[in-house]
């Protein structure tokens, strides 16, 4: 996965996994490859289980009510997932990994999501992960906008809410 560095790309990928969980190890592998992740080992059912657990933990970060709780949850993930940073050239030239070589995909995703979330929150702001503001939509999004004002998971949800607000004003 070409990460920026471990920031927006990985939190968007984590949001996609949370919003639309993969059903099989094969689907997880396909989604990882589509995101640009180099799979060094075969993807097993245990990787899917570990990924589900990682996404559950990550969702707790998204839903944490305070910055301190978010930080504590991310720090816990980092302590349990990250290894020493190291240089590698396995894919597209030299780059950093925050994990050991040859780990199974579940462990790789745990490290990527943990470090990527930490980078995203530190670089963009502790409030830059959220759930859609439209009633009845609980999709997760990573706010990567320049203005830090994103409230919706998608443009259709933003449009739906704008129509709802407009109708509420015109009926009043």
ZISUL-V95255 format. One record per residue. RES is the residue in one letter. PSI is psi in whole degrees, -180 to 180 (NA if undefined). Layout:
BEGIN
RES;PSI + RES;PSI
END
This chain:
BEGIN
X;125 + X;111 + X;159 + X;73 + X;110 + X;29 + X;-107 + X;-41 + X;-45 + X;-35 + X;-33 + X;-39 + X;-44 + X;-41 + X;-40 + X;-40 + X;-37 + X;-42 + X;-32 + X;77 + X;138 + X;142 + X;-25 + X;164 + X;-37 + X;-42 + X;-40 + X;-45 + X;-46 + X;-43 + X;-37 + X;-46 + X;-42 + X;-30 + X;-6 + X;8 + X;131 + X;119 + X;113 + X;-19 + X;159 + X;147 + X;125 + X;168 + X;-35 + X;-32 + X;-40 + X;-43 + X;-45 + X;-39 + X;-42 + X;-41 + X;-41 + X;-46 + X;-38 + X;-44 + X;-40 + X;-39 + X;-34 + X;-36 + X;-48 + X;-43 + X;-3 + X;133 + X;-19 + X;159 + X;-42 + X;-43 + X;-41 + X;-49 + X;-43 + X;-43 + X;-43 + X;-42 + X;-39 + X;-44 + X;-44 + X;-42 + X;-34 + X;-11 + X;-39 + X;142 + X;-174 + X;143 + X;144 + X;152 + X;142 + X;156 + X;32 + X;-20 + X;-84 + X;52 + X;-179 + X;135 + X;171 + X;143 + X;144 + X;50 + X;165 + X;160 + X;153 + X;33 + X;153 + X;159 + X;-40 + X;-42 + X;-38 + X;-48 + X;-36 + X;-46 + X;-46 + X;-48 + X;-39 + X;-53 + X;-42 + X;-40 + X;-43 + X;-47 + X;-43 + X;-49 + X;-39 + X;-44 + X;-33 + X;-28 + X;147 + X;-13 + X;17 + X;20 + X;138 + X;-176 + X;152 + X;139 + X;-9 + X;129 + X;130 + X;-8 + X;122 + X;22 + X;143 + X;145 + X;156 + X;122 + X;107 + X;14 + X;158 + X;-31 + X;-11 + X;37 + X;11 + X;133 + X;-8 + X;154 + X;-24 + X;166 + X;-40 + X;-39 + X;-40 + X;-43 + X;-44 + X;-43 + X;-37 + X;-42 + X;-43 + X;-46 + X;-41 + X;-46 + X;-37 + X;-39 + X;-42 + X;-25 + X;-17 + X;NA
END
